[in-house]
Amino acid sequence: MNSPNLTPPGLTPFFDGHNDALLRLFKRDGADAPRAFIDGEGKGQLDLPMAVQGGFAGGLFAIFVPSPKSASSPKTAPAEEATPALDTAAGALVPPPLDLATAQAAVSSMASILIRIEREANGRVRICRTADDIRHCMAAGVLAAVLHIEGAEAIDPEFQTLDVLHQAGLRSLGPVWSRPNAFGHGVPFRCPSSPDTGPGLTDLGKELIRACNRLKILIDLSHLNERVSGTSPSGATRPLSPRIPTPTP
């Protein structure tokens, strides 16, 4: 269906490099998550009405699987038993790796939220798979959503999940968040700290880069440690994205 230009007069539309709207919708309680985005909640967070109001023409909609929290409260649990999350102190522990099933369940749920938003938005939101899709949406005033994954824990060693996610619209992928996984080692949230925190990409991580090259999936270098960020990952033949993380909730 034809969509009206949603950008208010006088505003310059912009395309944003990262937002965490899908994570917020995944974690929220209450009403249907896609409708919360489409109808808006008036809380100053990214949703369709706020996007229109601010000239947000589109961006990378990130899927991120949080590290599990300790069953004990951080205020009462012994330090050695608490699950590390975002401890920035020098020497802080790195969050543990996620298991494949947990990551796949969360990633599928968040991808489904974006797919349902596109389906229920009556032409006002589109999942973009090419640069031409983005240009068309920005010209037509349709919100251009590009599916991005921050941390590849949901990708299996055979890359079957990667094929499925690519078909669903995945066009940007960060191999790691600030924790280790099968593909590489992320820089932990420590201050002060050196970015030289261990090996870079694993052999499987290098295979992931090559698989993304074949599928034309952009590689996001955020969170990768010094062994990778200083040079192009082995096998990279397509553009890399040295994104400066500026998450929008």
N, C-alpha and C positions, 0 to 999 in steps of 0.2 A: 504494500500500500504506500501511497505517497505520504511523506511526513513533512509538516511545516518546519521552517527553519527555527530552531529552538534558541539560538543565541540572541539575547536582547540587543537592540540597537546600541551602538557606541562601545560595545565590548569586543575586544580582540580574542577570538577563540584560541585556546591553548591545549596542547596534548601533553599529558603528565607521564613521567617515567615510572611511577610506582604508587599504588594505593593498596590499602588493606581492608577495603570494604567487604570482600568475600569472607575474610576471617571474622570480622565483626558480625556479619549476618549468620555465619556458621555457629558462633558462640552465643548468640542472643537467645533469650527466652521470650515466650509469648507468641505473637501473631506470626503469620506466614512470612518467611524471610524475603522472598522476591517482592511481595507487595510492600514490605517495609522500605525497600529500596525505591520501588517505582512511585509509591505515594508519598514517601518521605515521613520523617518523624519529628522534624523541627528541632533537632538536638545539635545542630551545627556540625554534623558529620556528613560524609559524602553520601548523597543519594541523588536521585534524578532531579527533583526540584532544586536542590542546592547546586547541582551541576549547571542547570539552566541559568540560575540566578548569577552564578559566578563566571560564566563563559567557559566552563570545563567541557571541551569538545570531545575528550576521550583520553584513554591512557592504558597503561598496563595494569590489569586487574590481577593482583598476586594471590596465589594459593600458597599458604604457609601452614605447616603442621606444627603446633606448639609442642615443646618438650613436656612430658607428663609431670604433674606436680606430685610431691611426696604426699603420702596419705596422712602424715603428721603435719601439723601446722608448723611453718617455718619459725614461729616465735617460741614453740615449745620443743621441737625436735632437736636432738643433739646435732651439732654441726656435721659430724661424719655421716649422719643418716639422712640429712636433708637432700632432696634432689636439687642439683644446681639448676638455676634458671638464668637470670641476668645479673649474677654477682660480678661486679666490675672491679673488685679488689685485686691487688697484685697477688698472683698465685691462686686465684679462684679456680675451682674445678670447671671443666668443660661439660656441658650437658651431655648425657649419654646418648649413644645412637638410638634411633627409633627402629622398631621392627617393621618389616615390610607390610604385614597385614594391617597394622594400625595406621600407617601412613597412607596406604591405598584407600582405606575406608574414608579417611578425612578428605583426601584429595578428590575422591569421587563425589563426596557430598558438596564440596565447594564448587567443583565444576558444574554439578547439577544446578546449583543455585544460579550461576550465571546463565546457563542454558534456559532455565525457566524465566529468568528476567527478560531475556531476549524474546521468548515466546509470548510472554504476557504483556509486554510493553507497547503493543500495537504499533510496531514500526519505529519506536523512538530510541531503541537500543539495538545495536547490531554487533555480533562477535565478528571481528575483522581477521581475515586470514592472509591478506596481502596489503602492500602499501597502497595499491589502488583502492582497496576497500576503505582504508582510512581516509584517503583524499575524498572519495565519494561521500562518505558519511559527513565529513567536516563541511563539504560544500552544501549538503542537503540539510544540515542541522540535526543529524542523527548522532546519538552518543556512540562513539567508536570504542569498543572494548576489545583489548588484546589480552588473551589468556597467557599468564606468566606463572611459573612455579619457582619458588624460592626454597631450594633444597630438594634434591632428587631422591629422597628416601623412598618414594612410592614407585620408583622405576625398578623393575626386576632385571636380573642379569642378562636375560634374553631380549630385553627391550620391547617386549610385547605391550606392556603398559604405555610405553612411549608412542607406539604406533596408534593406540586407541586415543590417547590424549591429543596427539597431533590431529587426528581426524575430528576431534571435538573442538579444535581451534588453538591448541597450544602453539605459540610462535616465539616464546622467549623462555629460557630456562637458566637458573643459577644452579650449578651442580651441588653447591653446599650452602648451608646456613652456618652459623657460628658453632658448629659441632661436627664431629667426624661422621662420615657415612661410607658406603662401599665405594664411592667415587672419588673421595678426597677428604681434605682436612680443612675445616674452616677456622678463621681467626676468632678466638674467644673474646668475649667482652671483658677485657682487663685493662686497667689503667693505673700506672704506666705498664707498658708491655711492648715487646718487639713483635712485629708481624711474622718473624721467622719462628714458627711454632711447630715445625715438623715437616713431614713429606708433603708434597703438593698433591697432584692428581695421582690416583692409583692407576694400574694398567686398565682396570675396568672403566675408570674415569676417562681415560684417553679414548677408549672405545665409544663411550657416551658422546664425547665431542665429535667423533667421526660420524656417529649415527645422526646427531643433530645437524651436522653439515649436509648429510644426504637429504634430510627432511626440510632443510632451510629454516631451522630453528635457531634464533639468535642466542648466543651464549653470554650470560650475565656474569661478569667477573667479581661482583660484590661478594664479600665474606671469604674469598679465597686467600690463602696465606702467601707469604713472600715468594715461596718457591714457584708459584704459578703466576702471581699478579705482575711480576717483573718481565715476563716473556709471554708470547702467545702459547697457549696450551698445545701440546703435541697433537697434530692432526687437524688443527683449525684451518679451514680454507675460506671461511665466510666471516662476516663482520662480528667483532666482539663488542660487548657493551660494558665499558668501565663505569657503571652507574654509580652516582653518588646517592646513597640511600636517603630518601626523604619521604618516609612512609606517610600516607594520608589515611586516617582511620575511616 
